[in-house]
Structures are given as C-alpha cells and as structure tokens.
C-alpha cells in the first residue's frame, strides 16, 4: 500500500495508477489516489470542517468550487452534525469518518483504506462498512483488513498474500467454494423412536450419517454427508415425513473466507 500511494519506491517492477507511472509521473498518479492510513492521523485542534477545508487547500481544489466540494464531502461521510466540533473531542468512529473525508478530497478515482474499522464498536463498524459500500459505487476501493468476515461482506475481489507473495486472486464466493469441504448437511430432528438410522438405507446418495449432539429438549443433531453434486434436501424432507421424524432445522455446512484463507496459507507453507 505504501508503494501504491508513493510513500516508498518499489524496488522492482512498475506501478501504474490510472495509466500514470508512479515513478515517472508521481503527481498525476497520486492525484488519482485518496489514502486513509491506519491509526487516523489528524490535526486534532481543527474542527471537522476546518480539516476538510485544509485538505482541499493542500490538494489545490479550485477556490470557486472549494466550499461546495467540502460541503458535499461532509454530507457524504455523515459529518454534518459534528462539522463545528474539534476533532480531538470526537469518538473514534467519527475520527475514522473525518480521515475518510480527507481521503475523498480532490475527487480521487481510487481510495486506499488501511484497516478502516480497527478499534471501532459494533455500531461504528456497521456504519463505516455501509459508508465504504456506498463509496464503492463511485470509486475503486482498495481495502486492507485482517477481519475476513468484513472482507467477505464488502469486497467483490480478494487478494490473499502470504509472506509477501500473492497466493490467490478471486471473488470471496469463488474462494469459499474452492475450499468447501464435503457435501454436508446438518439436521436437527425429534426422533423419539430412533428411526433415523434406517433412513440411510432409503435415501440414495448418503455417504455418512453421524449423531453430533443430543439436546436437552429431546432433539438431536445429525451430520449427513452426501456424495459429490448430490442435493439430499428434498429426499430428506420426504423420507423423514414418512417416518414421522420432525425436522427442527436443516442447514448446509458452508465454508467461509477464513477457511479459504487458512487452507491457502497452509498450502503455501508446505
């Protein structure tokens, strides 16, 4: 990220930002980038509006348009209610918004956000995520995060890096599907006569049926593993109904981006 923003020079290769080479035309390349670093470095003795206006000045935003542009950014980042407050008196969540507002000044095409939700409470995290999603409609957003559930919710393309090397580039959904495990269903049932053991013989495609948990309310959870590309759900509903086995819950065992990450990293370490 520091190389993309031009803070440090690359040791080899080229960095092209919207057609501009970062080494040959650094000013034009950097003009296309809005950067929100981790740690929220801000001028805390300024008000929110003063800070955004200051960022507009140093980014040479046209004087005639500056006031309007600043107002638009403040509205866009949800800072209107606190625009006259000193930044040092704001919550961490609002400071994140101010930092993001600074990155938006100058209408950059690319936003680079480094760990934008670190240190926030659940409500603030949701608000910042929604803001990033909205910004993604009009900007290219490059997001760095170790919270993989966040990456899965926000991003439409993921790059996984292990020890400085790229090990995967794909959509979150594709990465999750690539490392999905067995074709497995978890089903919670009421089966007072223990008829479920006989079901395995009646439903074609079951490889394995195993009791996972007996609950205090008398229900039991089973793991049912099917053969590859076989969807057992319709058959399970039909056969369980015939045997008077009541289904309380049925769900597929879904893999997560965390699973994909761990599998890819482990593979790279071998």
VENFENBEL-V826522 format. One record per residue. N is the residue number from 1. RES is the residue in three letters. SS is DSSP state (H for helix, E for strand, C for the rest). OMEGA is omega as a letter, one per 30 degrees, with the letter a starting at -180 (* if undefined). Layout:
# VENFENBEL-V826522
n-><N & N>
res-><RES & RES>
ss-><SS & SS>
omega-><OMEGA & OMEGA>
This chain:
# VENFENBEL-V826522
n-><1 & 2 & 3 & 4 & 5 & 6 & 7 & 8 & 9 & 10 & 11 & 12 & 13 & 14 & 15 & 16 & 17 & 18 & 19 & 20 & 21 & 22 & 23 & 24 & 25 & 26 & 27 & 28 & 29 & 30 & 31 & 32 & 33 & 34 & 35 & 36 & 37 & 38 & 39 & 40 & 41 & 42 & 43 & 44 & 45 & 46 & 47 & 48 & 49 & 50 & 51 & 52 & 53 & 54 & 55 & 56 & 57 & 58 & 59 & 60 & 61 & 62 & 63 & 64 & 65 & 66 & 67 & 68 & 69 & 70 & 71 & 72 & 73 & 74 & 75 & 76 & 77 & 78 & 79 & 80 & 81 & 82 & 83 & 84 & 85 & 86 & 87 & 88 & 89 & 90 & 91 & 92 & 93 & 94 & 95 & 96 & 97 & 98 & 99 & 100 & 101 & 102 & 103 & 104 & 105 & 106 & 107 & 108 & 109 & 110 & 111 & 112 & 113 & 114 & 115 & 116 & 117 & 118 & 119 & 120 & 121 & 122 & 123 & 124 & 125 & 126 & 127 & 128 & 129 & 130 & 131 & 132 & 133 & 134 & 135 & 136 & 137 & 138 & 139 & 140 & 141 & 142 & 143 & 144 & 145 & 146 & 147 & 148 & 149 & 150 & 151 & 152 & 153 & 154 & 155 & 156 & 157 & 158 & 159 & 160 & 161 & 162 & 163 & 164 & 165 & 166 & 167 & 168 & 169 & 170 & 171 & 172 & 173 & 174 & 175 & 176 & 177 & 178 & 179 & 180 & 181 & 182 & 183 & 184 & 185 & 186 & 187 & 188 & 189 & 190 & 191 & 192 & 193 & 194 & 195 & 196 & 197 & 198 & 199 & 200 & 201 & 202 & 203 & 204 & 205 & 206 & 207 & 208 & 209 & 210 & 211 & 212 & 213 & 214 & 215 & 216 & 217 & 218 & 219 & 220 & 221 & 222 & 223 & 224 & 225 & 226 & 227 & 228 & 229 & 230 & 231 & 232 & 233 & 234 & 235 & 236 & 237 & 238 & 239 & 240 & 241 & 242 & 243 & 244 & 245 & 246 & 247 & 248 & 249 & 250 & 251 & 252 & 253 & 254 & 255 & 256 & 257 & 258 & 259 & 260 & 261 & 262 & 263 & 264 & 265 & 266 & 267 & 268 & 269 & 270>
res-><UNK & UNK & UNK & UNK & UNK & UNK & UNK & UNK & UNK & UNK & UNK & UNK & UNK & UNK & UNK & UNK & UNK & UNK & UNK & UNK & UNK & UNK & UNK & UNK & UNK & UNK & UNK & UNK & UNK & UNK & UNK & UNK & UNK & UNK & UNK & UNK & UNK & UNK & UNK & UNK & UNK & UNK & UNK & UNK & UNK & UNK & UNK & UNK & UNK & UNK & UNK & UNK & UNK & UNK & UNK & UNK & UNK & UNK & UNK & UNK & UNK & UNK & UNK & UNK & UNK & UNK & UNK & UNK & UNK & UNK & UNK & UNK & UNK & UNK & UNK & UNK & UNK & UNK & UNK & UNK & UNK & UNK & UNK & UNK & UNK & UNK & UNK & UNK & UNK & UNK & UNK & UNK & UNK & UNK & UNK & UNK & UNK & UNK & UNK & UNK & UNK & UNK & UNK & UNK & UNK & UNK & UNK & UNK & UNK & UNK & UNK & UNK & UNK & UNK & UNK & UNK & UNK & UNK & UNK & UNK & UNK & UNK & UNK & UNK & UNK & UNK & UNK & UNK & UNK & UNK & UNK & UNK & UNK & UNK & UNK & UNK & UNK & UNK & UNK & UNK & UNK & UNK & UNK & UNK & UNK & UNK & UNK & UNK & UNK & UNK & UNK & UNK & UNK & UNK & UNK & UNK & UNK & UNK & UNK & UNK & UNK & UNK & UNK & UNK & UNK & UNK & UNK & UNK & UNK & UNK & UNK & UNK & UNK & UNK & UNK & UNK & UNK & UNK & UNK & UNK & UNK & UNK & UNK & UNK & UNK & UNK & UNK & UNK & UNK & UNK & UNK & UNK & UNK & UNK & UNK & UNK & UNK & UNK & UNK & UNK & UNK & UNK & UNK & UNK & UNK & UNK & UNK & UNK & UNK & UNK & UNK & UNK & UNK & UNK & UNK & UNK & UNK & UNK & UNK & UNK & UNK & UNK & UNK & UNK & UNK & UNK & UNK & UNK & UNK & UNK & UNK & UNK & UNK & UNK & UNK & UNK & UNK & UNK & UNK & UNK & UNK & UNK & UNK & UNK & UNK & UNK & UNK & UNK & UNK & UNK & UNK & UNK & UNK & UNK & UNK & UNK & UNK & UNK & UNK & UNK & UNK & UNK & UNK & UNK & UNK & UNK & UNK & UNK & UNK & UNK>
ss-><C & H & H & H & H & C & C & C & C & C & C & C & C & C & C & E & E & C & C & E & E & C & C & C & C & H & H & H & H & H & H & C & E & E & E & E & C & C & C & C & C & C & C & C & C & C & E & H & H & H & H & H & H & H & H & H & H & H & C & C & C & C & H & H & H & H & H & H & H & H & H & H & H & H & H & H & C & C & C & H & H & H & C & C & C & E & H & H & H & C & C & H & H & H & H & H & H & H & H & H & H & H & H & H & C & C & C & C & C & E & E & E & E & E & C & C & C & C & C & C & C & H & H & H & H & H & H & H & H & H & H & H & H & H & H & C & C & C & C & E & E & E & E & E & C & C & C & H & H & H & H & H & H & H & C & C & C & E & E & E & E & E & C & C & E & E & E & E & E & E & C & H & H & H & H & H & H & H & C & C & C & C & E & E & E & E & E & E & E & E & C & C & C & C & C & H & H & H & H & H & H & H & C & C & C & E & E & E & E & E & E & E & E & E & C & C & C & C & C & E & E & E & E & E & E & E & C & C & C & C & C & C & H & H & H & H & H & H & H & H & H & H & C & C & C & E & E & E & E & E & E & E & C & C & C & C & H & H & H & H & H & H & H & H & H & H & H & H & H & C>
omega-><l & l & l & a & l & l & l & a & l & a & l & l & a & l & a & l & l & l & a & l & a & l & a & l & a & a & a & l & a & l & a & a & l & a & l & a & l & l & l & l & a & l & a & l & l & l & l & a & l & a & a & l & l & l & l & l & a & l & l & l & a & a & a & a & a & a & a & a & l & l & a & a & l & l & a & a & l & a & a & a & a & a & a & a & l & a & a & a & a & l & l & a & l & l & l & l & l & l & l & l & l & a & a & a & l & l & l & l & a & l & l & a & a & l & a & a & a & l & a & l & a & a & l & l & l & a & a & l & l & l & l & l & l & l & l & l & a & a & l & a & l & a & l & l & l & l & a & l & l & l & a & a & a & a & l & l & a & l & l & a & l & l & l & a & l & a & l & l & a & l & l & a & a & l & l & a & a & a & l & a & a & l & a & l & l & a & l & a & l & a & a & a & l & a & a & a & a & a & a & a & a & a & a & l & l & l & a & l & a & l & a & a & l & a & a & a & l & l & l & l & l & l & l & l & a & l & a & l & l & l & a & a & l & a & l & l & a & a & l & l & l & a & a & l & a & l & l & a & l & a & l & l & a & l & a & l & l & l & a & a & a & a & a & l & l & l & l & a & a & *>
